[in-house]
Amino acid sequence: MAMTHPDGPDPRWRGSKPGAGRPLLFALLLVAAALGMLALLVVGPSMALPLAIAAAGALMGLVGVAWVVAGPRL
């Protein structure tokens, strides 16, 4: 049976990415962006083209903010 050296690394440390970021907020922002895109697909044909383009850009910005909020975890 192999034994670990007493000066070795802590066996509980797994070497994963740091526990930073906010996964719940990330998921909520992505859900909000998905629902907004669904609403844009339904309402978009009756909207003015510049307004629809601005709404799509805002939703893409929301996805970008979600990735920034996720931090190094993702």
Secondary structure, 3 states (H helix, E strand, C coil): CCCCCCCCCCCCCCCCCCCCCCHHHHHHHHHHHHHHHHHHHHHHHHCCHHHHHHHHHHHHHHHHHHHHHHHHHC
